[in-house]
Amino acid sequence: MAAGGTTRKCVALVTGGGSGIGRAAAVRFAELGYTCAVADRDLPSARQTVDLLKTPGLAVQVDVGNSASVQAMIQTTVEHFGQLDCAFNNAGIEGTARAKIADYPEDQFDSVINVNLKGVWLCMKYEIAQMLKQERIVSDPKKWAGKPDLCRFQGQRGSIVNTSSTAGLGLMPEFAPYCATKWAIIGLTKTVAAEYAKEGIRVNAVCPATTDTPMRDRFEAQWPDWQAKTDASYPAGRVATPEEVAEAVTWLCSDACPFATGEYLKIAGGR
């Protein structure tokens, strides 16, 4: 929901906000006038992001795979800002292993599933519970008074964007758990969007390709030849920037697309 046209200042929550796409999204939300809660398991990095914001921000430590921690994150955000209007569930890990499925370590499989998949499920579970308590916001009543069926006129309670990946639209050999979670996030997104569309809550996903983040840097450090080949595969001639993904996230959260829910937006430089 766009901050400029609503009856109250909008509040965004970003998980994995301490770096990369999460940090870029928090900065962009603030540029658009949102106040922002920046959540990360690394609290100092979340605080560094808050220092970059142009609007009031809040740094919160969270373990997205832990129910009590996620509930505390939501509670802290609402106590501080009064409501929750937009959530970007971006926290994710790649795992430390690269192996075919028969050789993949079970503990690493569990870790990736816990953060990437359970984490998104828990965040949506408690974000939506909070949004359902809130009144619908009408962004511009005069403009939409003649079109009462439009979501903009009816008002929205909240908008959620989840981070999937192009790995959730294809395959990624030797990274099966990561790939599996990103596929599952799309399924969760579409299902939850259908469940809550009539309640004024939209749920969408972004599917970035390789993006210039610390995760990419870790891949390059471990497997330089593989990463260089991946980077060179994009028709655009480069990988994405975090800021480009952030623009897509904030657009999906805005009133510019009130009929968009259950969608996934691929950001892949032509590949």
Secondary structure, DSSP 8 states (H G I E B T S, - for coil): --GGGSSS--EEEEETTTSHHHHHHHHHHHHTT-EEEEEESSHHHHHHHHHT-SS-EEEEE--TT-HHHHHHHHHHHHHHHS---EEEE------S----GGG--HHHHHHHIIIIIIHHHHHHHHHHHHHTTS--B-S-HHHHTT-TTSHHHH-BSEEEEEE--GGGTS--TT-HHHHHHHHHHHHHHHHHHHHHGGGTEEEEEEEE-SBSSHHHHHHHHH-HHHHHHHHTT-TTSS-B-HHHHHHHHHHHHSTT-TT--S-EEEE-TT-
